[in-house]
Amino acid sequence: MLLPIFDQLLKIKDRQGISVIYITPMRALNRDLLKRLDFWSKKLGFTVEIRHGDTPQKERRKQSIKPPDFLVTTPETLQAILPGKRLRTHLRHVRWVVIDEVHELAGDRRGVQLTVGLERLRKITDREFQRIGLSATVGNPEQIAAFIAGKSTSEVLQVSPPKEAKYFVEFPHPTDEDHVIAQSLYTAPEAAARLNRIWELVEDHDSTLIFVNSRTNAETLGSKFHQLKRNVAVHHGSLPREERVRVENDFKNGRIKALVCTSTMELGIDIGNVDLTIQYMSPRQVTSLIQRVGRSGHRLDRVSEGAIVAVSTEDILESVAAIQKAREKTVEPVKIHEKALDVLAHQITGAVLESDSPVKTDEAFELVRSAYPYRELTREEFDKVTSFMEKMRHLRIENSHLARGSRTRQYYFENLSMIPDERRYQVIDVSTQQSVGILGEEFMMTKARLGLHFIVKGKVWQIEQISDDARVYVTPVEDPTAAVPGWDGEMLPIPFDLAQHVGRLRSEVAEELGSSDVSTVVGLMEHRWPAERFGIRKVVEELDEHCKMKAPVPTEKRIVIEAFDRFLIIHASFGETVNNTLGEICEELLSRKGLVGNWWADGYRILLELTTTTEELSLDELRSVLFGIEQGVLEQMFNGILHRHFPFGYYMKFIAERFGAMKRGLMYSGDSLRELGLRFRMTPIYDETIREALLLHVDYPRVRGIYKSIRDGSIEVALFRAEENPSPLGFHLLNKHLDVPELVAPETVERDTIERLRYSLDNMTVDLLCFECGALMQAVVVKTLSKKPSCSSCSSGLLAVSSWSTDFLTRILEKKLKAKLLEQGEIDVLSRARRSADLVLSYGRRAVVAQCVYGIGPQTASRILAKMHDEDRSFYKDLLEAKLKFITTRPFWDKP
């Protein structure tokens, strides 16, 4: 890509300033790029300069004296350069601007800021320069080309290199070893199975990137690998830059075999050769999948290899859908922030700053409208922003001109970054005085305290001191139950198109199940889907159970309203943004009838907790209430919902900061945030908050389309009333929000839970105390016991099960055997233990198993054992039900 530019660059005989600007979204510049630039610059005789926010001041002064031919920089640094008088002289000679990873910039305010910056640069050069955008994953290339071109013509060049990518979905099944490991890690056997499978894949390759969808997941996974003593490090944006660089170098040099990372590793940071990419859980977006798997086998002559380790049946379907769309080269379109008013305010002050005299308001307006995101900006909107900026003294309006105000320069340079500011606390290791991580203000305000154990960098730390200068001093400790700091707003939403594809996959399976058995359908899907057989079987079995309940299968063209107990589950394969919007509408409609308490949503369903049981409600009437409303009523609801339900304060705070109306990085209480809506009403800050919400947080156009499709019959709304248990697909969301979801688990989930309970009990250790001779058998593994356990000293079968206070019980029995007088409390303890021993004598090993279950004593165990179960599954099912009953009733025991 750069060689033609180098060729043209050499043809310019008298190079007097910067000819090429290469813009990258990352400060951590691609070292491969820098190596290539260094090689060609020496070979061809041109100069290269790298300039970004971390460039030392002394180096910046030196760079500004003699201009390079080729400038590598970031969008923020370009904004800082534009107003500089000497640098503007160097910029007059720019002929090419190359924007790397343009999709990354086009989707947020940084890209909008850049487009106006390019128009400001064009004014400086007084001629058009060529603008080149580079990306491997753009779903709307024509629009992105127009985005960077402004009013100039644009051309899309789509190159399809012979680059092969392999994808596969895995769903590990827990083994006996996984159950043992799970106990030591304080996690589920399924999670242990995934950890072991990931490590097997790592061991089979030289270097592996393990991508996760959030910093929280990165820390959790890193911590588990650390407990297992695996050579794995963690990399994400809340680690100090020095730590990230150290980890990158260690990985590149082979000192670290695998790296657990977030999207920080998507964009080409140089870490050497990677021969495998693992995605833990669904990538949630096709773009992310392509970018992440593309990090392995990075050269054109190598195959990019990626494995997705799924955690649920829905995760499997979502991963398969993402792979199929990646193979079709169907990626998500980039959402552009059109007419972002906070960026507009900043760029107007930039245009004023870089002019030696006041700028005509008309000229400033036309300059901004030259940028694609502002092509439809009205003069009224522009004037409202400039008037607001004048009130804050960020500029002055004089005789139809815009001039510098007392705060113009300060405001402009304090707001070069469009990334929201949040106060950060440096985590310092006391032993080394090195920074090991960064904690957010919410965690510090709500959870941090001296002595707290938490996870950062995949390791556990204890807080020793919290200083006034935002530093947290820690020491390393071992604690498998330590907490992971939460970072809000970091998980990518499941997009509409991907959720629709999952709906189509469910429809495909349901159709096959209509004429074939489970095994046949599994075989068919194994040939169609890039997933292993065990995972496919789980998906098919779940849908088979769903169909056997006579429940309609939700698809891309079918919404299902499911009623269960006091819950209404609306199955809708529309993605998270659409479902959140639908959830707001459903809550509003049901609230008018006093029917709804709480509600939740994910990418495939909306869960409404009602104030009454659904048995008292007509499902036909509910369908009419929720989906039978007219278009006019729907439009009225849109406006009301946005203003009443949207969390304005949280988002408005960041927008107000970018306008310079609030100081950046300060912490505000909930009440203060709620007051911002009133404080900034009728201002551009309020308008911008509404614009952002309509773009990112709600999706009214698609919701309009859904209601229209329901009216014309192209989308069906089916009904289902569940009786004893919810449908398997409905259980996915209930599982997250019910106090004890196992009580209503569908058969496939219940079967897995029972199997997990059996493995856990088999690997448990207990003490057995012989009532005949007083001998104690300590730390006996349950699965090693014979069908009829007996004392190792006297062969008696009268063995009491003891999992706590064994020493106390042993001393009491010893007193009894020696005919010593016992106190009443000791008699009670011994009587209970004798009942336990009688059960073991009568029922053998099963009596030991039953009494190992949390909440089951001799009385409950006796009732269960008396059923004389013919098969293990029914025995363990009764144990599970007894445990769940204890958990749900225990909180009420002590109440009067």
Residue, then its C-alpha position, 0 to 999 in steps of 0.5 A: m500500500l505504501l510503496p506507490i506513495f514512496d514512489q510518488l514521494l521520491k518524484i517531488k524534488d524540493r520537499q519542504g514540509i510534511s508530505v505524508i501523514y499516516i494516522t493510526p488509532m493506537r498510541a502503541l504503534n505497529r512495530d512492523l509498520l515502523k520497521r518497514l518505514d525505517f527500512w524504506s526511509k533509509k533505502l530511499g532517502f526520506t525522513v520519518e517522524i513518529r508523534h503521539g501523546d507520549t512523545p516527550q516535550k523536548e523531543r516535540r520541540k526538536q521535531s517541530i524545527k525540522p519537518p519530516d517527509f512522513l509523519v506517523t501520528t494519532p487523531e488526537t495528536l493531529q488535533a494538537i498539531l493543527p493550531g501550531k503556527r510553525l507546524r501549520t507551515h510544515l503541513r501546507h505541503v501534505r499530499w497524502v493522508v493514510i488512515d489505518e484501521v479506519h473502521e475503528l475510528a469511523g464508529d466513534r467521536r474520534g473519527v468524527q473529530l478527524t473528518v473535520g480535522l482533515e477539512r481544517l488541514r485542507k484549508i491549510t494546504d489550500r488544495e486537495f490531498q489524497r485520503i486513503g482509508l485502510s481496513a479489513t472489516v468494513g460492512n458499509p465501505e461506500q459510506i466509510a469512503a465518503f466519511i473520509a472523503g468529505k466533499s471529494t469524490s471517493e472510490v472503494l478498492q476491495v482486495s481479496p487476498p488468497k488468505e485462508a481462515k479456519y474456524f471451529v467451535e468447541f464445547p468441552h465435556p467435564t471429565d473426572e479430572d475436571h471435577v477434581i480441579a474444579q474443587s481446587l479452583y472454586t469453580a464449576p466442572e464445566a469451567a475447569a473443562r474449558l480451562n483444560r481444553i484451552w491449555e491443551l490447545v496452547e500446548d499444541h501450538d507455539s504462541t496463542l492469543i486467548f481473546v475474551n470479551s471483557r476485562t473482567n473475563a480476562e482477569t478471571l481467566g488469567s487468575k484461574f490459569h495462575q492458580l494452575k501454574r500455567n505460563v499465561a499472562v493478561h493484557h487489557g486496557s486497565l493495566p499500566r502501559e509499562e505492564r502491557v509493553r512488558v507482557e508484549n515483549d515477553f510473549k514475542n520473545g517466547r517467555i510467555k506461551a499464551l496471552v489472555c487479552t481483550s480487544t487491545m490486541e485486535l489492531g495489530i500491536d506487534i507481538g511476533n508470530v501467533d499460530l493460534t487464536i482462541q476466542y473464549m465465549s462467542p465473539r458477539q460480532v462478526t467484525s471481532l471474530i475476523q479481526r481476532v482470528g486474523r491475528s494468527g498466521h498474520r502473513l498472507d501465505r499462512v492460514s489464520e486458525g481460530a478456535i471458539v470455546a463456547v460456554s452454553t448452547e446459545d453460545i454455540l449457536e452464536s459462534v456458528a452464526a458468526i463463523q458462517k457470516a464471516r465466511e460470507k464476508t458479511v460484517e456489521p456496518v459501522k454506525i457513524h456519529e452524525k452531527a455530534l454536537d460536542v465534537l462540533a463545539h471542539q472543532i469550531t474552537g480549533a478553527v478559530l485557534e488556527s486562524d490569525s484573525p476572527v473567522k467569518t461565521d459563514e466560513a466556519f459553518e461551511l468548513v464544518r459542513s464539508a465533513y461527511p458527518y455534518r453534511e446535513l447540519t442546519r444553520e440553526e443547530f450550528d448557531k445554537v452551539t456557538s451561542f452556547m460556547e460564547k456563554m461559557r466564554h470558549l469563544r466570542i461572537e462579533n459582527s458575524h465573526l467567531a473570535r477567541g475568548s478567554r478560555t478558548r485555548q485552554y478548552y481546546f487543548e483540555n478536550l483533544s481526547m473524545i474518550p470519556d474520562e474517569r478517575r483512575y487509581q494506580v495499584i502499586d505493589v509494595s514490594t517492588q513499587q511497580s504499578v500492576g494495574i488500574l482500578g476505576e472510581e466505582f470499584m474504589m467508592t463501593k468495594a475497596r477497603l483495607g484487607l480486601h482481596f481482588i484480582v488484577k494482572g491475573k493475580v490476587w492482591q490484598i489492599e494494604q493502604i489507600s493514599d490521598d493521591a489516588r494510589v492503592y498499595v497492595t501485596p500479593v496473596e493466595d485466595p481462589t475466591a478473590a473478587v474481580p473489579g468490574w469495569d462497566g460498559e465494556m461488553l459488545p452488544i449482540p447485533f441485530d443481524l447476528a441474532q437473526h442468524v441465530g434465529r434461522l439456525r434454530s429454525e433449521v434444527a426445529e424443521e429437521l426435528g419435525s421429521s428425524d430423531v435427535s441422532t440423525v439431526v446431530g449428524l446432519m448439523e455436524h456436516r453443516w456447522p463448524a462445531e464438535r459433535f458433543g456441543i451440537r448434540k446439546v443444542v439439538e437436545e435442548l431444542d428437541e425438549h423445547c419442541k416436546m413441550k409443544a412450545p413454538v420455537p422462536t426464529e428470525k420470523r417468530i416472536v414467542i410470548e411464554a407465560f410461566d409462574r409470575f414471569l412473562i418471557i418474550h422470545a425475540s431474536f433481534g439483538e440487545t439494542v432492539n430487545n432493550t428498546l422493546g423491553e422499555i415499550c413492554e414495561e411502559l404498556l404493562s405498567r399502565k395496567g399495574l402488571v410489571g415489577n422488574w424486567w431484563a433483556d438479552g439478545y434473544r429474549i425479554l424477561l418481565e417479572l409481573t406483580t401477579t401470576t400469569e395464570e390469571l392473565s389472558l395471553d391473547e389479551l397480552r399479545s394485543v396489549l404488547f404488539g397490537i398498538e397502532q403506529g401513532v401510539l408507538e411514536q408517542m411512546f418513543n419520545g416519552i420512553l426516551h425522556r423518562h426511562f433513559p439514564f441521562g445523567y451518566y451519559m450526559k456527564f461525559i458530554a458536558e465534560r467534552f463541552g467544557a461545562m464540567k471538569r473532567g474526571l470528577m466523581y458525582s453521586g447518583d442524585s447529582l447525575r440525575e439533576l444534570g437533565l434539568r441543569f442542561r435542558m434546552t442546551p446543546i448538551y441535552d440535544e447531544t445526549i438525545r442524539e447519542a441515545l438514539l444512535l447507540h442505546v435504542d433502535y427505533p427504526r428497527v422496532r418500527g419495522i418489527y411492529k409493521s411486520i407484525r401488522d402485515g403478518s410477516i412476523e408471527v407472535a406465538l403464545f405458550r403457557a408453561e406449567e411446571n417448568p419454563s421452556p429450555l430456551g426461556f430458562h436461559l434468562l431465568n437462570k440469571h435472575l431467579d434466586v434458585p434457578e435449579l428449581v425450575a430447570p428444564e430436563t436437559v439442564e437438570r440432568d447436567t446439574i444432577e451429574r455435577l452433584r454426583y461428581s462433586l459428592d463422589n470426590m468429597t472427603v468425609d470422616l467416618l467414626c465407628f460406634e463399636c470401637g471408636a476408631l476414626m477413619q479420616a479424609v475418606v474419599v466417598k467414591t473409594l467406599s465399598k457398597k457396604p462400608s465397614c470399620s478398618s479396625c473392627s469391621s463394624g458397619l456402624l459408622a457415623v458420617s462427620s464432615w465437621s467437629t470430628d474431634f469433638l464427636t470423637r471425644i464424646l464417643e470415647k467418654k461414652l465407651k468408657a461409661k463416663l457421664l455425659e452432659q445433655g448437649e453431648i448426649d444430643v450430639l451423640s444421638r444425632a451421630r448414632r442416627s447417622a451410623d444406623l443409616v450407614l449400617s442399613y443403607g451402606r454407601r448411599a447413606v454416606v453420600a446422602q449425608c454429604v449433601y449440604g442441608i441434608g441431615p439424618q432425618t431427611a436422609s432417612r426419608i430419601l433412603a427409605k424410597m429404595h431407589d432402583e437407579d442412581r439418577s432418581f436417588y441423586k435427583d431426590l438429593l438435589e431437590a432436598k438441597l434446593k428446598f433447604i436453600t430456599t426455606r433456610p432464610f425463614w427459619d429464624k424469623p418469628 
